[in-house]
Amino acid sequence: MGLYLLHDTTHGAMNRHRYRFFWEGVGHKRKYHMVEWAMVCKPKAFGGLGILDTKFMNIAFMLKWIWKIYQNSEGLWADLLRAKYLGNNYLFSPAVPTKGSQFWNAIQKIKWYFKMGTKHKVRNGRCTYFWLDWWTGTGPLRLTFPHLFACCDNHFATVEGVHDNNGWRIRFIRSSGHAETVE
């Protein structure tokens, strides 16, 4: 579970044994289901039983690898990944190949989960997307200013690309309306 992203049918097979434990009586007589399986997997604080969902656990294990790559971990495995796939590129750069080994394909499928919950340090601004990454405020600027995001010229602009010594250079595809002016 920590090296490969398992298929949904595999998770279903693992969960089948777990929910049969709760929902089958003696022998093969089935019990009435009082709640759905998703509710059973919720944390106790949210009214569930706190049983871990295997799919989310698999994703969490894989995200640990992304965290290690993101932190520039040392080791043979990191050197191999950098040499084969990253080169001098950033993990979330569009220039990074999306196809490769089974492990790399799994990393590419779930790396957006990592971007959802991380706050970035801007540093030089080359690796931080202005609209898409959470680098200032309470979340990504695309969520804070949806009207401005909708009419911006480049959704994938980096912080370095829109900032220079004279200030911010953000281009829009049309002039500002009332909603954009308010934002």
Backbone as JSON Lines, residues from 0, in Angstrom:
{"i":0,"aa":"M","n":[0.81,-1.2,0.0],"ca":[0.0,0.0,0.0],"c":[0.85,1.26,0.0]}
{"i":1,"aa":"G","n":[2.09,1.15,0.38],"ca":[2.92,2.33,0.47],"c":[3.75,2.61,-0.76]}
{"i":2,"aa":"L","n":[3.78,1.68,-1.72],"ca":[4.57,1.88,-2.93],"c":[3.74,1.98,-4.19]}
{"i":3,"aa":"Y","n":[2.53,1.46,-4.17],"ca":[1.69,1.44,-5.36],"c":[0.3,1.95,-5.02]}
{"i":4,"aa":"L","n":[-0.32,2.59,-5.97],"ca":[-1.69,3.04,-5.83],"c":[-2.57,1.86,-6.23]}
{"i":5,"aa":"L","n":[-3.26,1.3,-5.27],"ca":[-4.06,0.11,-5.54],"c":[-5.34,0.47,-6.27]}
{"i":6,"aa":"H","n":[-5.84,-0.48,-7.05],"ca":[-7.05,-0.29,-7.84],"c":[-8.28,-0.31,-6.92]}
{"i":7,"aa":"D","n":[-9.35,0.32,-7.36],"ca":[-10.57,0.38,-6.54],"c":[-11.14,-1.01,-6.25]}
{"i":8,"aa":"T","n":[-11.0,-1.96,-7.18],"ca":[-11.5,-3.31,-6.91],"c":[-10.72,-3.98,-5.78]}
{"i":9,"aa":"T","n":[-9.43,-3.67,-5.68],"ca":[-8.62,-4.22,-4.59],"c":[-9.08,-3.65,-3.25]}
{"i":10,"aa":"H","n":[-9.35,-2.36,-3.22],"ca":[-9.87,-1.75,-2.0],"c":[-11.24,-2.34,-1.65]}
{"i":11,"aa":"G","n":[-12.06,-2.58,-2.66],"ca":[-13.36,-3.19,-2.42],"c":[-13.25,-4.57,-1.82]}
{"i":12,"aa":"A","n":[-12.3,-5.36,-2.32],"ca":[-12.1,-6.71,-1.78],"c":[-11.62,-6.66,-0.33]}
{"i":13,"aa":"M","n":[-10.72,-5.7,-0.01],"ca":[-10.26,-5.59,1.37],"c":[-11.39,-5.12,2.3]}
{"i":14,"aa":"N","n":[-12.17,-4.17,1.82],"ca":[-13.27,-3.65,2.64],"c":[-14.38,-4.66,2.82]}
{"i":15,"aa":"R","n":[-14.57,-5.54,1.84],"ca":[-15.64,-6.53,1.92],"c":[-15.51,-7.38,3.17]}
{"i":16,"aa":"H","n":[-14.3,-7.79,3.49],"ca":[-14.08,-8.6,4.7],"c":[-14.35,-7.79,5.96]}
{"i":17,"aa":"R","n":[-14.02,-6.54,5.92],"ca":[-14.21,-5.7,7.1],"c":[-15.68,-5.39,7.33]}
{"i":18,"aa":"Y","n":[-16.42,-5.08,6.28],"ca":[-17.82,-4.75,6.55],"c":[-18.67,-5.99,6.77]}
{"i":19,"aa":"R","n":[-18.24,-7.15,6.29],"ca":[-18.96,-8.38,6.62],"c":[-18.85,-8.69,8.11]}
{"i":20,"aa":"F","n":[-17.72,-8.34,8.71],"ca":[-17.54,-8.53,10.14],"c":[-18.62,-7.77,10.92]}
{"i":21,"aa":"F","n":[-18.96,-6.56,10.47],"ca":[-19.95,-5.76,11.16],"c":[-21.37,-6.14,10.78]}
{"i":22,"aa":"W","n":[-21.61,-6.56,9.54],"ca":[-22.97,-6.66,9.05],"c":[-23.49,-8.09,8.87]}
{"i":23,"aa":"E","n":[-22.68,-9.1,9.1],"ca":[-23.2,-10.46,9.0],"c":[-23.39,-11.03,10.39]}
{"i":24,"aa":"G","n":[-24.44,-11.77,10.54],"ca":[-24.71,-12.42,11.82],"c":[-23.97,-13.75,11.9]}
{"i":25,"aa":"V","n":[-24.48,-14.64,12.72],"ca":[-23.89,-15.96,12.85],"c":[-24.13,-16.71,11.55]}
{"i":26,"aa":"G","n":[-23.09,-17.36,11.07],"ca":[-23.2,-18.06,9.78],"c":[-23.16,-17.03,8.66]}
{"i":27,"aa":"H","n":[-24.03,-17.24,7.7],"ca":[-24.07,-16.31,6.56],"c":[-25.35,-15.5,6.54]}
{"i":28,"aa":"K","n":[-26.03,-15.42,7.67],"ca":[-27.24,-14.61,7.75],"c":[-26.85,-13.14,7.88]}
{"i":29,"aa":"R","n":[-27.34,-12.33,6.97],"ca":[-26.97,-10.91,6.95],"c":[-27.84,-10.12,7.91]}
{"i":30,"aa":"K","n":[-27.21,-9.07,8.49],"ca":[-27.92,-8.15,9.37],"c":[-28.4,-6.96,8.57]}
{"i":31,"aa":"Y","n":[-29.32,-6.24,9.14],"ca":[-29.8,-5.01,8.53],"c":[-28.74,-3.93,8.72]}
{"i":32,"aa":"H","n":[-28.42,-3.19,7.65],"ca":[-27.41,-2.14,7.71],"c":[-28.03,-0.86,8.26]}
{"i":33,"aa":"M","n":[-27.59,-0.46,9.41],"ca":[-28.14,0.75,10.03],"c":[-27.53,2.02,9.43]}
{"i":34,"aa":"V","n":[-26.29,1.96,9.01],"ca":[-25.6,3.1,8.38],"c":[-24.78,2.58,7.21]}
{"i":35,"aa":"E","n":[-24.43,3.48,6.3],"ca":[-23.6,3.06,5.17],"c":[-22.13,3.0,5.58]}
{"i":36,"aa":"W","n":[-21.33,2.33,4.76],"ca":[-19.93,2.1,5.08],"c":[-19.15,3.41,5.18]}
{"i":37,"aa":"A","n":[-19.48,4.39,4.37],"ca":[-18.79,5.68,4.42],"c":[-18.97,6.33,5.79]}
{"i":38,"aa":"M","n":[-20.13,6.16,6.39],"ca":[-20.37,6.73,7.72],"c":[-19.56,5.99,8.78]}
{"i":39,"aa":"V","n":[-19.4,4.68,8.64],"ca":[-18.6,3.89,9.57],"c":[-17.14,4.34,9.53]}
{"i":40,"aa":"C","n":[-16.66,4.74,8.34],"ca":[-15.26,5.14,8.18],"c":[-14.97,6.57,8.63]}
{"i":41,"aa":"K","n":[-15.99,7.33,8.97],"ca":[-15.75,8.69,9.45],"c":[-15.09,8.67,10.82]}
{"i":42,"aa":"P","n":[-14.33,9.71,11.16],"ca":[-13.75,9.79,12.5],"c":[-14.83,9.82,13.58]}
{"i":43,"aa":"K","n":[-14.47,9.4,14.77],"ca":[-15.42,9.36,15.88],"c":[-15.97,10.75,16.2]}
{"i":44,"aa":"A","n":[-15.15,11.77,16.03],"ca":[-15.59,13.14,16.31],"c":[-16.71,13.59,15.37]}
{"i":45,"aa":"F","n":[-16.83,12.94,14.2],"ca":[-17.86,13.29,13.23],"c":[-18.98,12.26,13.19]}
{"i":46,"aa":"G","n":[-19.08,11.42,14.2],"ca":[-20.19,10.48,14.3],"c":[-19.93,9.1,13.73]}
{"i":47,"aa":"G","n":[-18.73,8.81,13.28],"ca":[-18.41,7.5,12.73],"c":[-17.76,6.61,13.77]}
{"i":48,"aa":"L","n":[-17.27,5.47,13.32],"ca":[-16.58,4.55,14.21],"c":[-15.07,4.71,14.15]}
{"i":49,"aa":"G","n":[-14.57,5.51,13.23],"ca":[-13.13,5.75,13.14],"c":[-12.36,4.65,12.45]}
{"i":50,"aa":"I","n":[-13.04,3.8,11.68],"ca":[-12.36,2.75,10.93],"c":[-11.75,3.38,9.68]}
{"i":51,"aa":"L","n":[-10.48,3.09,9.43],"ca":[-9.78,3.71,8.32],"c":[-10.22,3.12,6.99]}
{"i":52,"aa":"D","n":[-10.46,3.99,6.03],"ca":[-10.78,3.58,4.67],"c":[-9.47,3.23,3.97]}
{"i":53,"aa":"T","n":[-9.4,2.06,3.37],"ca":[-8.15,1.6,2.78],"c":[-7.71,2.49,1.62]}
{"i":54,"aa":"K","n":[-8.64,3.03,0.87],"ca":[-8.28,3.88,-0.26],"c":[-7.59,5.17,0.22]}
{"i":55,"aa":"F","n":[-8.16,5.8,1.23],"ca":[-7.56,7.02,1.76],"c":[-6.22,6.73,2.44]}
{"i":56,"aa":"M","n":[-6.12,5.58,3.07],"ca":[-4.86,5.21,3.7],"c":[-3.78,4.99,2.65]}
{"i":57,"aa":"N","n":[-4.15,4.36,1.54],"ca":[-3.21,4.15,0.43],"c":[-2.73,5.48,-0.14]}
{"i":58,"aa":"I","n":[-3.64,6.42,-0.32],"ca":[-3.28,7.74,-0.82],"c":[-2.37,8.45,0.18]}
{"i":59,"aa":"A","n":[-2.67,8.33,1.47],"ca":[-1.84,8.98,2.49],"c":[-0.42,8.42,2.48]}
{"i":60,"aa":"F","n":[-0.28,7.1,2.33],"ca":[1.05,6.49,2.26],"c":[1.82,7.0,1.05]}
{"i":61,"aa":"M","n":[1.12,7.13,-0.08],"ca":[1.78,7.62,-1.3],"c":[2.14,9.1,-1.18]}
{"i":62,"aa":"L","n":[1.33,9.87,-0.46],"ca":[1.63,11.28,-0.28],"c":[2.88,11.49,0.56]}
{"i":63,"aa":"K","n":[3.23,10.53,1.39],"ca":[4.48,10.63,2.15],"c":[5.67,10.64,1.21]}
{"i":64,"aa":"W","n":[5.6,9.9,0.1],"ca":[6.69,9.92,-0.88],"c":[6.78,11.29,-1.54]}
{"i":65,"aa":"I","n":[5.63,11.87,-1.86],"ca":[5.63,13.21,-2.47],"c":[6.22,14.21,-1.49]}
{"i":66,"aa":"W","n":[5.89,14.07,-0.22],"ca":[6.44,14.98,0.79],"c":[7.97,14.85,0.84]}
{"i":67,"aa":"K","n":[8.47,13.63,0.76],"ca":[9.91,13.44,0.79],"c":[10.58,14.03,-0.46]}
{"i":68,"aa":"I","n":[9.96,13.88,-1.61],"ca":[10.51,14.47,-2.84],"c":[10.46,15.99,-2.73]}
{"i":69,"aa":"Y","n":[9.35,16.5,-2.22],"ca":[9.17,17.95,-2.09],"c":[10.2,18.56,-1.13]}
{"i":70,"aa":"Q","n":[10.58,17.82,-0.1],"ca":[11.55,18.3,0.87],"c":[12.99,18.07,0.43]}
{"i":71,"aa":"N","n":[13.19,17.58,-0.79],"ca":[14.53,17.27,-1.32],"c":[15.28,16.29,-0.43]}
{"i":72,"aa":"S","n":[14.62,15.19,-0.1],"ca":[15.24,14.16,0.73],"c":[16.45,13.58,0.02]}
{"i":73,"aa":"E","n":[17.38,13.1,0.81],"ca":[18.59,12.46,0.28],"c":[18.38,10.96,0.26]}
{"i":74,"aa":"G","n":[19.07,10.31,-0.62],"ca":[19.02,8.86,-0.69],"c":[19.07,8.4,-2.13]}
{"i":75,"aa":"L","n":[19.33,7.13,-2.29],"ca":[19.45,6.57,-3.63],"c":[18.13,6.68,-4.39]}
{"i":76,"aa":"W","n":[17.0,6.38,-3.72],"ca":[15.7,6.44,-4.4],"c":[15.41,7.85,-4.89]}
{"i":77,"aa":"A","n":[15.73,8.88,-4.1],"ca":[15.49,10.26,-4.49],"c":[16.4,10.67,-5.65]}
{"i":78,"aa":"D","n":[17.66,10.23,-5.6],"ca":[18.59,10.53,-6.68],"c":[18.12,9.89,-7.99]}
{"i":79,"aa":"L","n":[17.6,8.66,-7.91],"ca":[17.1,7.98,-9.11],"c":[15.9,8.7,-9.7]}
{"i":80,"aa":"L","n":[14.96,9.1,-8.85],"ca":[13.78,9.81,-9.35],"c":[14.15,11.15,-9.97]}
{"i":81,"aa":"R","n":[15.06,11.86,-9.33],"ca":[15.48,13.16,-9.88],"c":[16.18,12.98,-11.22]}
{"i":82,"aa":"A","n":[17.03,11.97,-11.32],"ca":[17.77,11.75,-12.56],"c":[16.86,11.27,-13.68]}
{"i":83,"aa":"K","n":[15.91,10.4,-13.36],"ca":[15.07,9.81,-14.41],"c":[13.92,10.71,-14.82]}
{"i":84,"aa":"Y","n":[13.28,11.39,-13.87],"ca":[12.05,12.11,-14.17],"c":[12.15,13.62,-13.99]}
{"i":85,"aa":"L","n":[12.78,14.07,-12.94],"ca":[12.74,15.5,-12.62],"c":[13.82,16.32,-13.3]}
{"i":86,"aa":"G","n":[15.03,15.82,-13.33],"ca":[16.13,16.63,-13.84],"c":[16.3,17.85,-12.95]}
{"i":87,"aa":"N","n":[16.28,19.03,-13.51],"ca":[16.36,20.27,-12.73],"c":[14.98,20.87,-12.51]}
{"i":88,"aa":"N","n":[13.93,20.14,-12.86],"ca":[12.57,20.66,-12.74],"c":[12.01,20.46,-11.35]}
{"i":89,"aa":"Y","n":[10.99,21.22,-11.07],"ca":[10.21,21.16,-9.85],"c":[9.19,20.04,-10.01]}
{"i":90,"aa":"L","n":[8.81,19.35,-8.96],"ca":[7.88,18.21,-9.04],"c":[6.56,18.58,-9.71]}
{"i":91,"aa":"F","n":[6.08,19.79,-9.5],"ca":[4.78,20.19,-10.04],"c":[4.9,21.0,-11.33]}
{"i":92,"aa":"S","n":[6.07,21.02,-11.91],"ca":[6.31,21.73,-13.16],"c":[5.63,20.99,-14.32]}
{"i":93,"aa":"P","n":[5.09,21.72,-15.29],"ca":[4.49,21.06,-16.46],"c":[5.51,20.28,-17.29]}
{"i":94,"aa":"A","n":[6.8,20.57,-17.14],"ca":[7.83,19.88,-17.91],"c":[8.13,18.48,-17.37]}
{"i":95,"aa":"V","n":[7.62,18.13,-16.21],"ca":[7.88,16.82,-15.62],"c":[7.06,15.77,-16.36]}
{"i":96,"aa":"P","n":[7.68,14.65,-16.79],"ca":[6.92,13.62,-17.5],"c":[5.86,12.99,-16.6]}
{"i":97,"aa":"T","n":[4.7,12.71,-17.19],"ca":[3.6,12.13,-16.43],"c":[3.54,10.61,-16.57]}
{"i":98,"aa":"K","n":[4.29,10.05,-17.46],"ca":[4.3,8.59,-17.66],"c":[5.66,8.04,-17.27]}
{"i":99,"aa":"G","n":[5.64,6.85,-16.73],"ca":[6.89,6.2,-16.32],"c":[6.59,4.88,-15.65]}
{"i":100,"aa":"S","n":[7.28,4.62,-14.56],"ca":[7.07,3.38,-13.81],"c":[5.71,3.43,-13.11]}
{"i":101,"aa":"Q","n":[5.31,2.3,-12.58],"ca":[4.03,2.23,-11.87],"c":[4.04,3.16,-10.66]}
{"i":102,"aa":"F","n":[5.16,3.23,-9.98],"ca":[5.29,4.13,-8.83],"c":[5.17,5.59,-9.27]}
{"i":103,"aa":"W","n":[5.86,5.98,-10.33],"ca":[5.82,7.36,-10.81],"c":[4.42,7.73,-11.31]}
{"i":104,"aa":"N","n":[3.75,6.82,-11.99],"ca":[2.39,7.08,-12.46],"c":[1.45,7.32,-11.29]}
{"i":105,"aa":"A","n":[1.64,6.56,-10.21],"ca":[0.81,6.75,-9.01],"c":[1.08,8.11,-8.39]}
{"i":106,"aa":"I","n":[2.35,8.52,-8.35],"ca":[2.7,9.84,-7.82],"c":[2.01,10.93,-8.64]}
{"i":107,"aa":"Q","n":[2.01,10.78,-9.95],"ca":[1.41,11.78,-10.83],"c":[-0.11,11.85,-10.66]}
{"i":108,"aa":"K","n":[-0.75,10.7,-10.37],"ca":[-2.2,10.69,-10.2],"c":[-2.65,11.41,-8.94]}
{"i":109,"aa":"I","n":[-1.85,11.35,-7.89],"ca":[-2.32,11.88,-6.6],"c":[-1.61,13.15,-6.16]}
{"i":110,"aa":"K","n":[-0.72,13.68,-6.97],"ca":[0.04,14.84,-6.49],"c":[-0.84,16.07,-6.29]}
{"i":111,"aa":"W","n":[-2.0,16.13,-6.9],"ca":[-2.9,17.27,-6.67],"c":[-3.47,17.25,-5.26]}
{"i":112,"aa":"Y","n":[-3.56,16.07,-4.62],"ca":[-3.98,16.02,-3.21],"c":[-2.98,16.79,-2.34]}
{"i":113,"aa":"F","n":[-1.71,16.63,-2.67],"ca":[-0.66,17.31,-1.92],"c":[-0.8,18.82,-2.07]}
{"i":114,"aa":"K","n":[-1.07,19.28,-3.27],"ca":[-1.18,20.72,-3.51],"c":[-2.38,21.33,-2.79]}
{"i":115,"aa":"M","n":[-3.42,20.54,-2.55],"ca":[-4.63,21.07,-1.91],"c":[-4.37,21.53,-0.49]}
{"i":116,"aa":"G","n":[-3.51,20.85,0.23],"ca":[-3.38,21.14,1.64],"c":[-2.07,21.76,2.08]}
{"i":117,"aa":"T","n":[-1.2,22.12,1.16],"ca":[0.09,22.65,1.57],"c":[0.18,24.14,1.34]}
{"i":118,"aa":"K","n":[0.8,24.84,2.27],"ca":[1.08,26.26,2.11],"c":[2.54,26.39,1.72]}
{"i":119,"aa":"H","n":[2.79,27.12,0.66],"ca":[4.13,27.21,0.09],"c":[4.88,28.44,0.59]}
{"i":120,"aa":"K","n":[6.18,28.29,0.76],"ca":[7.06,29.44,0.95],"c":[7.46,29.88,-0.44]}
{"i":121,"aa":"V","n":[7.36,31.16,-0.7],"ca":[7.57,31.65,-2.06],"c":[9.02,31.54,-2.48]}
{"i":122,"aa":"R","n":[9.95,31.87,-1.64],"ca":[11.37,31.9,-1.95],"c":[11.6,32.74,-3.21]}
{"i":123,"aa":"N","n":[12.06,32.13,-4.32],"ca":[12.31,32.92,-5.52],"c":[11.06,33.05,-6.4]}
{"i":124,"aa":"G","n":[10.0,32.33,-6.12],"ca":[8.74,32.45,-6.85],"c":[8.64,31.61,-8.1]}
{"i":125,"aa":"R","n":[9.69,30.89,-8.47],"ca":[9.65,30.09,-9.7],"c":[8.79,28.85,-9.58]}
{"i":126,"aa":"C","n":[8.66,28.31,-8.39],"ca":[7.94,27.04,-8.18],"c":[6.57,27.24,-7.56]}
{"i":127,"aa":"T","n":[6.15,28.47,-7.37],"ca":[4.86,28.74,-6.73],"c":[3.93,29.41,-7.73]}
{"i":128,"aa":"Y","n":[2.79,28.76,-8.0],"ca":[1.8,29.33,-8.9],"c":[1.05,30.45,-8.17]}
{"i":129,"aa":"F","n":[0.89,31.59,-8.84],"ca":[0.27,32.76,-8.23],"c":[-1.19,32.48,-7.85]}
{"i":130,"aa":"W","n":[-1.96,31.91,-8.75],"ca":[-3.39,31.69,-8.5],"c":[-3.69,30.34,-7.86]}
{"i":131,"aa":"L","n":[-2.94,29.33,-8.18],"ca":[-3.31,27.95,-7.82],"c":[-2.76,27.46,-6.5]}
{"i":132,"aa":"D","n":[-1.62,27.99,-6.06],"ca":[-1.0,27.52,-4.82],"c":[-1.4,28.41,-3.65]}
{"i":133,"aa":"W","n":[-1.4,27.81,-2.46],"ca":[-1.67,28.56,-1.24],"c":[-0.35,29.1,-0.73]}
{"i":134,"aa":"W","n":[-0.1,30.36,-0.97],"ca":[1.16,30.98,-0.54],"c":[0.93,32.22,0.29]}
{"i":135,"aa":"T","n":[-0.28,32.74,0.32],"ca":[-0.62,33.9,1.14],"c":[-2.09,33.81,1.54]}
{"i":136,"aa":"G","n":[-2.46,34.44,2.61],"ca":[-3.85,34.46,3.04],"c":[-4.31,33.14,3.64]}
{"i":137,"aa":"T","n":[-5.6,32.85,3.44],"ca":[-6.2,31.66,4.04],"c":[-6.35,30.51,3.07]}
{"i":138,"aa":"G","n":[-5.9,30.68,1.83],"ca":[-6.0,29.63,0.84],"c":[-5.52,30.13,-0.51]}
{"i":139,"aa":"P","n":[-5.66,29.32,-1.55],"ca":[-5.25,29.76,-2.88],"c":[-6.02,30.99,-3.33]}
{"i":140,"aa":"L","n":[-5.36,31.86,-4.07],"ca":[-5.99,33.1,-4.52],"c":[-7.16,32.84,-5.47]}
{"i":141,"aa":"R","n":[-7.15,31.72,-6.16],"ca":[-8.28,31.41,-7.06],"c":[-9.56,31.19,-6.27]}
{"i":142,"aa":"L","n":[-9.46,30.75,-5.02],"ca":[-10.64,30.58,-4.18],"c":[-11.01,31.87,-3.46]}
{"i":143,"aa":"T","n":[-10.02,32.67,-3.13],"ca":[-10.26,33.93,-2.43],"c":[-10.85,34.97,-3.37]}
{"i":144,"aa":"F","n":[-10.38,34.99,-4.63],"ca":[-10.82,35.97,-5.62],"c":[-11.29,35.26,-6.89]}
{"i":145,"aa":"P","n":[-12.44,34.58,-6.85],"ca":[-12.86,33.78,-8.01],"c":[-13.17,34.6,-9.26]}
{"i":146,"aa":"H","n":[-13.69,35.82,-9.1],"ca":[-14.01,36.64,-10.28],"c":[-12.74,37.11,-10.98]}
{"i":147,"aa":"L","n":[-11.74,37.49,-10.21],"ca":[-10.47,37.9,-10.81],"c":[-9.78,36.71,-11.48]}
{"i":148,"aa":"F","n":[-9.86,35.55,-10.84],"ca":[-9.26,34.35,-11.42],"c":[-9.92,33.99,-12.75]}
{"i":149,"aa":"A","n":[-11.24,34.17,-12.82],"ca":[-11.97,33.82,-14.04],"c":[-11.55,34.68,-15.23]}
{"i":150,"aa":"C","n":[-11.17,35.93,-14.99],"ca":[-10.81,36.81,-16.11],"c":[-9.31,37.08,-16.21]}
{"i":151,"aa":"C","n":[-8.48,36.33,-15.49],"ca":[-7.03,36.55,-15.59],"c":[-6.5,35.96,-16.9]}
{"i":152,"aa":"D","n":[-5.38,36.48,-17.35],"ca":[-4.79,36.09,-18.62],"c":[-4.13,34.71,-18.54]}
{"i":153,"aa":"N","n":[-3.44,34.42,-17.45],"ca":[-2.68,33.18,-17.33],"c":[-2.96,32.54,-15.97]}
{"i":154,"aa":"H","n":[-3.7,31.45,-15.97],"ca":[-4.05,30.77,-14.72],"c":[-2.85,30.07,-14.1]}
{"i":155,"aa":"F","n":[-1.83,29.78,-14.9],"ca":[-0.66,29.05,-14.42],"c":[0.55,29.97,-14.23]}
{"i":156,"aa":"A","n":[0.31,31.24,-14.04],"ca":[1.41,32.18,-13.83],"c":[2.07,31.92,-12.47]}
{"i":157,"aa":"T","n":[3.4,32.02,-12.46],"ca":[4.12,31.86,-11.2],"c":[4.23,33.22,-10.51]}
{"i":158,"aa":"V","n":[4.57,33.19,-9.23],"ca":[4.74,34.43,-8.48],"c":[5.88,35.25,-9.09]}
{"i":159,"aa":"E","n":[6.94,34.58,-9.51],"ca":[8.05,35.27,-10.15],"c":[7.6,35.94,-11.45]}
{"i":160,"aa":"G","n":[6.7,35.28,-12.18],"ca":[6.25,35.8,-13.47],"c":[5.37,37.03,-13.38]}
{"i":161,"aa":"V","n":[4.71,37.25,-12.26],"ca":[3.8,38.41,-12.14],"c":[4.36,39.49,-11.22]}
{"i":162,"aa":"H","n":[5.56,39.3,-10.69],"ca":[6.13,40.3,-9.79],"c":[7.52,40.72,-10.27]}
{"i":163,"aa":"D","n":[7.77,42.01,-10.26],"ca":[9.12,42.52,-10.53],"c":[9.41,43.66,-9.56]}
{"i":164,"aa":"N","n":[10.47,44.37,-9.78],"ca":[10.87,45.45,-8.87],"c":[9.84,46.58,-8.82]}
{"i":165,"aa":"N","n":[9.06,46.75,-9.88],"ca":[8.06,47.82,-9.92],"c":[6.73,47.42,-9.27]}
{"i":166,"aa":"G","n":[6.56,46.16,-8.91],"ca":[5.32,45.7,-8.27],"c":[4.71,44.52,-9.02]}
{"i":167,"aa":"W","n":[3.41,44.38,-8.87],"ca":[2.69,43.25,-9.47],"c":[2.25,43.59,-10.89]}
{"i":168,"aa":"R","n":[2.43,42.66,-11.83],"ca":[2.01,42.81,-13.22],"c":[1.05,41.69,-13.56]}
{"i":169,"aa":"I","n":[-0.19,41.81,-13.18],"ca":[-1.19,40.78,-13.44],"c":[-2.05,41.26,-14.6]}
{"i":170,"aa":"R","n":[-2.12,40.45,-15.65],"ca":[-2.89,40.81,-16.84],"c":[-4.22,40.09,-16.83]}
{"i":171,"aa":"F","n":[-5.23,40.78,-17.36],"ca":[-6.57,40.22,-17.44],"c":[-7.04,40.26,-18.89]}
{"i":172,"aa":"I","n":[-7.97,39.37,-19.25],"ca":[-8.42,39.28,-20.63],"c":[-9.49,40.31,-20.97]}
{"i":173,"aa":"R","n":[-10.04,40.96,-19.96],"ca":[-11.04,42.01,-20.18],"c":[-10.93,43.03,-19.06]}
{"i":174,"aa":"S","n":[-11.63,44.14,-19.24],"ca":[-11.6,45.16,-18.21],"c":[-12.43,44.72,-17.0]}
{"i":175,"aa":"S","n":[-12.17,45.33,-15.87],"ca":[-12.81,44.92,-14.62],"c":[-14.27,45.39,-14.59]}
{"i":176,"aa":"G","n":[-15.14,44.48,-14.19],"ca":[-16.54,44.81,-13.94],"c":[-16.73,45.13,-12.46]}
{"i":177,"aa":"H","n":[-17.98,45.19,-12.04],"ca":[-18.28,45.53,-10.66],"c":[-17.73,44.45,-9.69]}
{"i":178,"aa":"A","n":[-17.97,43.17,-10.02],"ca":[-17.54,42.08,-9.13],"c":[-16.01,42.05,-8.99]}
{"i":179,"aa":"E","n":[-15.3,42.27,-10.1],"ca":[-13.84,42.27,-10.04],"c":[-13.31,43.46,-9.25]}
{"i":180,"aa":"T","n":[-13.95,44.62,-9.4],"ca":[-13.53,45.81,-8.68],"c":[-13.71,45.63,-7.18]}
{"i":181,"aa":"V","n":[-14.8,44.99,-6.79],"ca":[-15.05,44.74,-5.36],"c":[-13.97,43.82,-4.8]}
{"i":182,"aa":"E","n":[-13.59,42.79,-5.56],"ca":[-12.55,41.85,-5.1],"c":[-11.22,42.54,-5.05]}
